[in-house]
Amino acid sequence: MIMLNVKEMACGGCVKSVTEAVKSIDASAEVDASLETGEVKVTSGANPESIRSAIEEAGFPAALA
Ligand SMILES: [Cu+2]
């Protein structure tokens, strides 16, 4: 499990963008993103930093928790 804190998710479209960013790294990843807390849980064997940077490239400041 990879935990991230993601900022600036404001609506369901943002959650979808973050989810798609993660899936661009690992298509089989499971993504659970909370709009309320900004917590994003990713079940994936991919490199956590790769996932973090993909979310940032999608426009959302992200930090590994
Ligand atoms: Cu949005």
PDB file of the backbone (N, CA, C, O) and the ligand in Angstrom, with CONECT records:
HET     CU  A 101       1
ATOM      1  N   MET A   1       0.843  -1.205   0.000  1.00  0.00           N
ATOM      2  CA  MET A   1       0.000   0.000   0.000  1.00  0.00           C
ATOM      3  C   MET A   1       0.870   1.243   0.000  1.00  0.00           C
ATOM      4  O   MET A   1       1.774   1.389   0.822  1.00  0.00           O
ATOM      5  N   ILE A   2       0.581   2.132  -0.934  1.00  0.00           N
ATOM      6  CA  ILE A   2       1.282   3.411  -1.023  1.00  0.00           C
ATOM      7  C   ILE A   2       0.300   4.496  -0.598  1.00  0.00           C
ATOM      8  O   ILE A   2      -0.801   4.598  -1.139  1.00  0.00           O
ATOM      9  N   MET A   3       0.709   5.302   0.372  1.00  0.00           N
ATOM     10  CA  MET A   3      -0.176   6.371   0.852  1.00  0.00           C
ATOM     11  C   MET A   3       0.387   7.712   0.419  1.00  0.00           C
ATOM     12  O   MET A   3       1.577   7.988   0.574  1.00  0.00           O
ATOM     13  N   LEU A   4      -0.490   8.535  -0.127  1.00  0.00           N
ATOM     14  CA  LEU A   4      -0.059   9.875  -0.511  1.00  0.00           C
ATOM     15  C   LEU A   4      -1.036  10.910   0.027  1.00  0.00           C
ATOM     16  O   LEU A   4      -2.220  10.638   0.226  1.00  0.00           O
ATOM     17  N   ASN A   5      -0.508  12.092   0.253  1.00  0.00           N
ATOM     18  CA  ASN A   5      -1.355  13.249   0.544  1.00  0.00           C
ATOM     19  C   ASN A   5      -1.348  14.132  -0.696  1.00  0.00           C
ATOM     20  O   ASN A   5      -0.306  14.625  -1.128  1.00  0.00           O
ATOM     21  N   VAL A   6      -2.543  14.318  -1.256  1.00  0.00           N
ATOM     22  CA  VAL A   6      -2.666  15.049  -2.513  1.00  0.00           C
ATOM     23  C   VAL A   6      -3.500  16.298  -2.276  1.00  0.00           C
ATOM     24  O   VAL A   6      -4.587  16.243  -1.700  1.00  0.00           O
ATOM     25  N   LYS A   7      -2.966  17.426  -2.734  1.00  0.00           N
ATOM     26  CA  LYS A   7      -3.663  18.695  -2.544  1.00  0.00           C
ATOM     27  C   LYS A   7      -4.428  19.085  -3.797  1.00  0.00           C
ATOM     28  O   LYS A   7      -4.156  18.608  -4.898  1.00  0.00           O
ATOM     29  N   GLU A   8      -5.392  19.969  -3.587  1.00  0.00           N
ATOM     30  CA  GLU A   8      -6.112  20.638  -4.680  1.00  0.00           C
ATOM     31  C   GLU A   8      -7.066  19.733  -5.441  1.00  0.00           C
ATOM     32  O   GLU A   8      -7.456  20.052  -6.564  1.00  0.00           O
ATOM     33  N   MET A   9      -7.448  18.606  -4.844  1.00  0.00           N
ATOM     34  CA  MET A   9      -8.536  17.825  -5.433  1.00  0.00           C
ATOM     35  C   MET A   9      -9.842  18.473  -4.978  1.00  0.00           C
ATOM     36  O   MET A   9     -10.140  18.514  -3.785  1.00  0.00           O
ATOM     37  N   ALA A  10     -10.611  18.973  -5.931  1.00  0.00           N
ATOM     38  CA  ALA A  10     -11.795  19.755  -5.569  1.00  0.00           C
ATOM     39  C   ALA A  10     -13.112  19.100  -5.960  1.00  0.00           C
ATOM     40  O   ALA A  10     -14.171  19.513  -5.486  1.00  0.00           O
ATOM     41  N   CYS A  11     -13.063  18.103  -6.803  1.00  0.00           N
ATOM     42  CA  CYS A  11     -14.321  17.503  -7.259  1.00  0.00           C
ATOM     43  C   CYS A  11     -14.050  16.096  -7.768  1.00  0.00           C
ATOM     44  O   CYS A  11     -12.910  15.632  -7.787  1.00  0.00           O
ATOM     45  N   GLY A  12     -15.111  15.434  -8.178  1.00  0.00           N
ATOM     46  CA  GLY A  12     -14.970  14.084  -8.689  1.00  0.00           C
ATOM     47  C   GLY A  12     -14.087  14.008  -9.926  1.00  0.00           C
ATOM     48  O   GLY A  12     -13.416  13.002 -10.163  1.00  0.00           O
ATOM     49  N   GLY A  13     -14.093  15.084 -10.715  1.00  0.00           N
ATOM     50  CA  GLY A  13     -13.235  15.105 -11.898  1.00  0.00           C
ATOM     51  C   GLY A  13     -11.761  15.079 -11.517  1.00  0.00           C
ATOM     52  O   GLY A  13     -10.948  14.450 -12.194  1.00  0.00           O
ATOM     53  N   CYS A  14     -11.422  15.767 -10.427  1.00  0.00           N
ATOM     54  CA  CYS A  14     -10.040  15.753  -9.937  1.00  0.00           C
ATOM     55  C   CYS A  14      -9.659  14.348  -9.486  1.00  0.00           C
ATOM     56  O   CYS A  14      -8.568  13.860  -9.784  1.00  0.00           O
ATOM     57  N   VAL A  15     -10.573  13.707  -8.765  1.00  0.00           N
ATOM     58  CA  VAL A  15     -10.311  12.337  -8.308  1.00  0.00           C
ATOM     59  C   VAL A  15     -10.068  11.429  -9.521  1.00  0.00           C
ATOM     60  O   VAL A  15      -9.183  10.574  -9.508  1.00  0.00           O
ATOM     61  N   LYS A  16     -10.868  11.634 -10.554  1.00  0.00           N
ATOM     62  CA  LYS A  16     -10.701  10.822 -11.765  1.00  0.00           C
ATOM     63  C   LYS A  16      -9.342  11.093 -12.407  1.00  0.00           C
ATOM     64  O   LYS A  16      -8.669  10.167 -12.859  1.00  0.00           O
ATOM     65  N   SER A  17      -8.938  12.371 -12.445  1.00  0.00           N
ATOM     66  CA  SER A  17      -7.642  12.713 -13.031  1.00  0.00           C
ATOM     67  C   SER A  17      -6.499  12.068 -12.263  1.00  0.00           C
ATOM     68  O   SER A  17      -5.551  11.552 -12.854  1.00  0.00           O
ATOM     69  N   VAL A  18      -6.599  12.103 -10.925  1.00  0.00           N
ATOM     70  CA  VAL A  18      -5.559  11.488 -10.092  1.00  0.00           C
ATOM     71  C   VAL A  18      -5.529   9.976 -10.324  1.00  0.00           C
ATOM     72  O   VAL A  18      -4.464   9.371 -10.451  1.00  0.00           O
ATOM     73  N   THR A  19      -6.724   9.386 -10.375  1.00  0.00           N
ATOM     74  CA  THR A  19      -6.796   7.938 -10.590  1.00  0.00           C
ATOM     75  C   THR A  19      -6.178   7.562 -11.928  1.00  0.00           C
ATOM     76  O   THR A  19      -5.438   6.583 -12.025  1.00  0.00           O
ATOM     77  N   GLU A  20      -6.484   8.340 -12.955  1.00  0.00           N
ATOM     78  CA  GLU A  20      -5.934   8.046 -14.282  1.00  0.00           C
ATOM     79  C   GLU A  20      -4.421   8.231 -14.300  1.00  0.00           C
ATOM     80  O   GLU A  20      -3.708   7.489 -14.977  1.00  0.00           O
ATOM     81  N   ALA A  21      -3.932   9.220 -13.554  1.00  0.00           N
ATOM     82  CA  ALA A  21      -2.486   9.437 -13.486  1.00  0.00           C
ATOM     83  C   ALA A  21      -1.788   8.219 -12.876  1.00  0.00           C
ATOM     84  O   ALA A  21      -0.744   7.777 -13.356  1.00  0.00           O
ATOM     85  N   VAL A  22      -2.390   7.688 -11.808  1.00  0.00           N
ATOM     86  CA  VAL A  22      -1.807   6.487 -11.188  1.00  0.00           C
ATOM     87  C   VAL A  22      -1.855   5.322 -12.159  1.00  0.00           C
ATOM     88  O   VAL A  22      -0.889   4.568 -12.279  1.00  0.00           O
ATOM     89  N   LYS A  23      -2.958   5.173 -12.841  1.00  0.00           N
ATOM     90  CA  LYS A  23      -3.111   4.038 -13.757  1.00  0.00           C
ATOM     91  C   LYS A  23      -2.224   4.160 -14.990  1.00  0.00           C
ATOM     92  O   LYS A  23      -1.965   3.170 -15.674  1.00  0.00           O
ATOM     93  N   SER A  24      -1.755   5.384 -15.274  1.00  0.00           N
ATOM     94  CA  SER A  24      -0.801   5.536 -16.377  1.00  0.00           C
ATOM     95  C   SER A  24       0.541   4.901 -16.015  1.00  0.00           C
ATOM     96  O   SER A  24       1.324   4.544 -16.895  1.00  0.00           O
ATOM     97  N   ILE A  25       0.798   4.761 -14.707  1.00  0.00           N
ATOM     98  CA  ILE A  25       2.024   4.104 -14.253  1.00  0.00           C
ATOM     99  C   ILE A  25       1.791   2.599 -14.109  1.00  0.00           C
ATOM    100  O   ILE A  25       2.630   1.787 -14.500  1.00  0.00           O
ATOM    101  N   ASP A  26       0.645   2.245 -13.545  1.00  0.00           N
ATOM    102  CA  ASP A  26       0.313   0.833 -13.312  1.00  0.00           C
ATOM    103  C   ASP A  26      -1.185   0.650 -13.583  1.00  0.00           C
ATOM    104  O   ASP A  26      -2.030   0.995 -12.756  1.00  0.00           O
ATOM    105  N   ALA A  27      -1.487   0.102 -14.753  1.00  0.00           N
ATOM    106  CA  ALA A  27      -2.889  -0.016 -15.176  1.00  0.00           C
ATOM    107  C   ALA A  27      -3.703  -0.885 -14.222  1.00  0.00           C
ATOM    108  O   ALA A  27      -4.926  -0.759 -14.162  1.00  0.00           O
ATOM    109  N   SER A  28      -3.034  -1.765 -13.477  1.00  0.00           N
ATOM    110  CA  SER A  28      -3.773  -2.664 -12.587  1.00  0.00           C
ATOM    111  C   SER A  28      -3.827  -2.146 -11.154  1.00  0.00           C
ATOM    112  O   SER A  28      -4.324  -2.835 -10.263  1.00  0.00           O
ATOM    113  N   ALA A  29      -3.319  -0.937 -10.930  1.00  0.00           N
ATOM    114  CA  ALA A  29      -3.335  -0.374  -9.581  1.00  0.00           C
ATOM    115  C   ALA A  29      -4.762  -0.155  -9.099  1.00  0.00           C
ATOM    116  O   ALA A  29      -5.650   0.194  -9.877  1.00  0.00           O
ATOM    117  N   GLU A  30      -4.967  -0.367  -7.788  1.00  0.00           N
ATOM    118  CA  GLU A  30      -6.236   0.017  -7.179  1.00  0.00           C
ATOM    119  C   GLU A  30      -6.028   1.348  -6.477  1.00  0.00           C
ATOM    120  O   GLU A  30      -5.066   1.527  -5.729  1.00  0.00           O
ATOM    121  N   VAL A  31      -6.940   2.282  -6.726  1.00  0.00           N
ATOM    122  CA  VAL A  31      -6.789   3.641  -6.218  1.00  0.00           C
ATOM    123  C   VAL A  31      -8.017   4.010  -5.402  1.00  0.00           C
ATOM    124  O   VAL A  31      -9.153   3.878  -5.856  1.00  0.00           O
ATOM    125  N   ASP A  32      -7.759   4.476  -4.180  1.00  0.00           N
ATOM    126  CA  ASP A  32      -8.842   4.926  -3.308  1.00  0.00           C
ATOM    127  C   ASP A  32      -8.505   6.351  -2.884  1.00  0.00           C
ATOM    128  O   ASP A  32      -7.678   6.564  -1.998  1.00  0.00           O
ATOM    129  N   ALA A  33      -9.148   7.321  -3.520  1.00  0.00           N
ATOM    130  CA  ALA A  33      -8.836   8.726  -3.269  1.00  0.00           C
ATOM    131  C   ALA A  33      -9.976   9.381  -2.512  1.00  0.00           C
ATOM    132  O   ALA A  33     -11.135   9.284  -2.912  1.00  0.00           O
ATOM    133  N   SER A  34      -9.642  10.050  -1.414  1.00  0.00           N
ATOM    134  CA  SER A  34     -10.645  10.752  -0.619  1.00  0.00           C
ATOM    135  C   SER A  34     -10.625  12.234  -0.933  1.00  0.00           C
ATOM    136  O   SER A  34      -9.627  12.920  -0.711  1.00  0.00           O
ATOM    137  N   LEU A  35     -11.737  12.714  -1.452  1.00  0.00           N
ATOM    138  CA  LEU A  35     -11.868  14.140  -1.749  1.00  0.00           C
ATOM    139  C   LEU A  35     -11.797  14.961  -0.456  1.00  0.00           C
ATOM    140  O   LEU A  35     -11.242  16.060  -0.449  1.00  0.00           O
ATOM    141  N   GLU A  36     -12.353  14.436   0.624  1.00  0.00           N
ATOM    142  CA  GLU A  36     -12.431  15.191   1.874  1.00  0.00           C
ATOM    143  C   GLU A  36     -11.076  15.391   2.526  1.00  0.00           C
ATOM    144  O   GLU A  36     -10.765  16.483   3.001  1.00  0.00           O
ATOM    145  N   THR A  37     -10.267  14.339   2.550  1.00  0.00           N
ATOM    146  CA  THR A  37      -9.002  14.427   3.281  1.00  0.00           C
ATOM    147  C   THR A  37      -7.791  14.610   2.365  1.00  0.00           C
ATOM    148  O   THR A  37      -6.721  15.004   2.829  1.00  0.00           O
ATOM    149  N   GLY A  38      -7.947  14.330   1.076  1.00  0.00           N
ATOM    150  CA  GLY A  38      -6.808  14.378   0.171  1.00  0.00           C
ATOM    151  C   GLY A  38      -5.925  13.148   0.259  1.00  0.00           C
ATOM    152  O   GLY A  38      -4.875  13.077  -0.380  1.00  0.00           O
ATOM    153  N   GLU A  39      -6.361  12.171   1.064  1.00  0.00           N
ATOM    154  CA  GLU A  39      -5.577  10.937   1.160  1.00  0.00           C
ATOM    155  C   GLU A  39      -5.840  10.058  -0.057  1.00  0.00           C
ATOM    156  O   GLU A  39      -6.983   9.844  -0.462  1.00  0.00           O
ATOM    157  N   VAL A  40      -4.763   9.565  -0.617  1.00  0.00           N
ATOM    158  CA  VAL A  40      -4.876   8.653  -1.758  1.00  0.00           C
ATOM    159  C   VAL A  40      -4.135   7.375  -1.400  1.00  0.00           C
ATOM    160  O   VAL A  40      -2.938   7.394  -1.116  1.00  0.00           O
ATOM    161  N   LYS A  41      -4.862   6.267  -1.417  1.00  0.00           N
ATOM    162  CA  LYS A  41      -4.269   4.963  -1.148  1.00  0.00           C
ATOM    163  C   LYS A  41      -4.166   4.216  -2.466  1.00  0.00           C
ATOM    164  O   LYS A  41      -5.137   4.090  -3.212  1.00  0.00           O
ATOM    165  N   VAL A  42      -2.965   3.725  -2.731  1.00  0.00           N
ATOM    166  CA  VAL A  42      -2.729   3.020  -3.984  1.00  0.00           C
ATOM    167  C   VAL A  42      -2.225   1.618  -3.664  1.00  0.00           C
ATOM    168  O   VAL A  42      -1.243   1.452  -2.940  1.00  0.00           O
ATOM    169  N   THR A  43      -2.895   0.626  -4.200  1.00  0.00           N
ATOM    170  CA  THR A  43      -2.413  -0.747  -4.084  1.00  0.00           C
ATOM    171  C   THR A  43      -1.723  -1.093  -5.385  1.00  0.00           C
ATOM    172  O   THR A  43      -2.366  -1.309  -6.413  1.00  0.00           O
ATOM    173  N   SER A  44      -0.398  -1.143  -5.323  1.00  0.00           N
ATOM    174  CA  SER A  44       0.392  -1.332  -6.538  1.00  0.00           C
ATOM    175  C   SER A  44       1.809  -1.709  -6.150  1.00  0.00           C
ATOM    176  O   SER A  44       2.304  -1.320  -5.092  1.00  0.00           O
ATOM    177  N   GLY A  45       2.444  -2.458  -7.005  1.00  0.00           N
ATOM    178  CA  GLY A  45       3.849  -2.775  -6.800  1.00  0.00           C
ATOM    179  C   GLY A  45       4.779  -1.772  -7.466  1.00  0.00           C
ATOM    180  O   GLY A  45       5.998  -1.939  -7.453  1.00  0.00           O
ATOM    181  N   ALA A  46       4.196  -0.729  -8.049  1.00  0.00           N
ATOM    182  CA  ALA A  46       5.016   0.249  -8.772  1.00  0.00           C
ATOM    183  C   ALA A  46       5.835   1.094  -7.797  1.00  0.00           C
ATOM    184  O   ALA A  46       5.574   1.128  -6.594  1.00  0.00           O
ATOM    185  N   ASN A  47       6.828   1.769  -8.355  1.00  0.00           N
ATOM    186  CA  ASN A  47       7.688   2.647  -7.567  1.00  0.00           C
ATOM    187  C   ASN A  47       6.861   3.818  -7.017  1.00  0.00           C
ATOM    188  O   ASN A  47       6.244   4.544  -7.796  1.00  0.00           O
ATOM    189  N   PRO A  48       6.837   4.014  -5.696  1.00  0.00           N
ATOM    190  CA  PRO A  48       6.023   5.089  -5.120  1.00  0.00           C
ATOM    191  C   PRO A  48       6.355   6.465  -5.676  1.00  0.00           C
ATOM    192  O   PRO A  48       5.460   7.283  -5.888  1.00  0.00           O
ATOM    193  N   GLU A  49       7.633   6.723  -5.914  1.00  0.00           N
ATOM    194  CA  GLU A  49       8.017   8.037  -6.434  1.00  0.00           C
ATOM    195  C   GLU A  49       7.492   8.240  -7.853  1.00  0.00           C
ATOM    196  O   GLU A  49       7.146   9.360  -8.230  1.00  0.00           O
ATOM    197  N   SER A  50       7.430   7.172  -8.639  1.00  0.00           N
ATOM    198  CA  SER A  50       6.869   7.287  -9.997  1.00  0.00           C
ATOM    199  C   SER A  50       5.399   7.669  -9.929  1.00  0.00           C
ATOM    200  O   SER A  50       4.918   8.483 -10.717  1.00  0.00           O
ATOM    201  N   ILE A  51       4.694   7.073  -8.977  1.00  0.00           N
ATOM    202  CA  ILE A  51       3.275   7.387  -8.820  1.00  0.00           C
ATOM    203  C   ILE A  51       3.110   8.821  -8.345  1.00  0.00           C
ATOM    204  O   ILE A  51       2.257   9.555  -8.844  1.00  0.00           O
ATOM    205  N   ARG A  52       3.926   9.213  -7.383  1.00  0.00           N
ATOM    206  CA  ARG A  52       3.837  10.589  -6.871  1.00  0.00           C
ATOM    207  C   ARG A  52       4.073  11.597  -7.991  1.00  0.00           C
ATOM    208  O   ARG A  52       3.330  12.571  -8.116  1.00  0.00           O
ATOM    209  N   SER A  53       5.096  11.370  -8.801  1.00  0.00           N
ATOM    210  CA  SER A  53       5.395  12.363  -9.837  1.00  0.00           C
ATOM    211  C   SER A  53       4.335  12.369 -10.929  1.00  0.00           C
ATOM    212  O   SER A  53       4.081  13.415 -11.525  1.00  0.00           O
ATOM    213  N   ALA A  54       3.709  11.228 -11.206  1.00  0.00           N
ATOM    214  CA  ALA A  54       2.636  11.208 -12.210  1.00  0.00           C
ATOM    215  C   ALA A  54       1.447  12.040 -11.739  1.00  0.00           C
ATOM    216  O   ALA A  54       0.812  12.733 -12.533  1.00  0.00           O
ATOM    217  N   ILE A  55       1.149  11.967 -10.437  1.00  0.00           N
ATOM    218  CA  ILE A  55       0.047  12.767  -9.896  1.00  0.00           C
ATOM    219  C   ILE A  55       0.395  14.254  -9.990  1.00  0.00           C
ATOM    220  O   ILE A  55      -0.458  15.076 -10.323  1.00  0.00           O
ATOM    221  N   GLU A  56       1.639  14.587  -9.698  1.00  0.00           N
ATOM    222  CA  GLU A  56       2.049  15.997  -9.806  1.00  0.00           C
ATOM    223  C   GLU A  56       1.988  16.486 -11.233  1.00  0.00           C
ATOM    224  O   GLU A  56       1.581  17.618 -11.493  1.00  0.00           O
ATOM    225  N   GLU A  57       2.398  15.626 -12.170  1.00  0.00           N
ATOM    226  CA  GLU A  57       2.336  16.042 -13.572  1.00  0.00           C
ATOM    227  C   GLU A  57       0.901  16.265 -14.022  1.00  0.00           C
ATOM    228  O   GLU A  57       0.652  17.016 -14.965  1.00  0.00           O
ATOM    229  N   ALA A  58      -0.041  15.614 -13.352  1.00  0.00           N
ATOM    230  CA  ALA A  58      -1.457  15.826 -13.660  1.00  0.00           C
ATOM    231  C   ALA A  58      -1.972  17.127 -13.032  1.00  0.00           C
ATOM    232  O   ALA A  58      -3.115  17.522 -13.265  1.00  0.00           O
ATOM    233  N   GLY A  59      -1.128  17.787 -12.240  1.00  0.00           N
ATOM    234  CA  GLY A  59      -1.482  19.104 -11.724  1.00  0.00           C
ATOM    235  C   GLY A  59      -1.839  19.165 -10.257  1.00  0.00           C
ATOM    236  O   GLY A  59      -2.375  20.169  -9.787  1.00  0.00           O
ATOM    237  N   PHE A  60      -1.545  18.089  -9.519  1.00  0.00           N
ATOM    238  CA  PHE A  60      -1.916  18.060  -8.103  1.00  0.00           C
ATOM    239  C   PHE A  60      -0.666  17.873  -7.253  1.00  0.00           C
ATOM    240  O   PHE A  60       0.032  16.869  -7.393  1.00  0.00           O
ATOM    241  N   PRO A  61      -0.370  18.842  -6.362  1.00  0.00           N
ATOM    242  CA  PRO A  61       0.784  18.675  -5.471  1.00  0.00           C
ATOM    243  C   PRO A  61       0.597  17.418  -4.626  1.00  0.00           C
ATOM    244  O   PRO A  61      -0.438  17.245  -3.982  1.00  0.00           O
ATOM    245  N   ALA A  62       1.594  16.549  -4.631  1.00  0.00           N
ATOM    246  CA  ALA A  62       1.460  15.261  -3.957  1.00  0.00           C
ATOM    247  C   ALA A  62       2.700  14.961  -3.147  1.00  0.00           C
ATOM    248  O   ALA A  62       3.823  15.237  -3.569  1.00  0.00           O
ATOM    249  N   ALA A  63       2.477  14.386  -1.966  1.00  0.00           N
ATOM    250  CA  ALA A  63       3.580  13.969  -1.097  1.00  0.00           C
ATOM    251  C   ALA A  63       3.324  12.534  -0.645  1.00  0.00           C
ATOM    252  O   ALA A  63       2.192  12.151  -0.353  1.00  0.00           O
ATOM    253  N   LEU A  64       4.396  11.755  -0.595  1.00  0.00           N
ATOM    254  CA  LEU A  64       4.266  10.413  -0.022  1.00  0.00           C
ATOM    255  C   LEU A  64       4.043  10.550   1.479  1.00  0.00           C
ATOM    256  O   LEU A  64       4.746  11.307   2.147  1.00  0.00           O
ATOM    257  N   ALA A  65       3.078   9.827   2.005  1.00  0.00           N
ATOM    258  CA  ALA A  65       2.750   9.931   3.434  1.00  0.00           C
ATOM    259  C   ALA A  65       3.679   9.039   4.245  1.00  0.00           C
ATOM    260  O   ALA A  65       3.567   8.983   5.470  1.00  0.00           O
TER     261      ALA A  65
HETATM  262 CU    CU A 101     -12.064  18.820  -9.854  1.00  0.00          CU2+
END
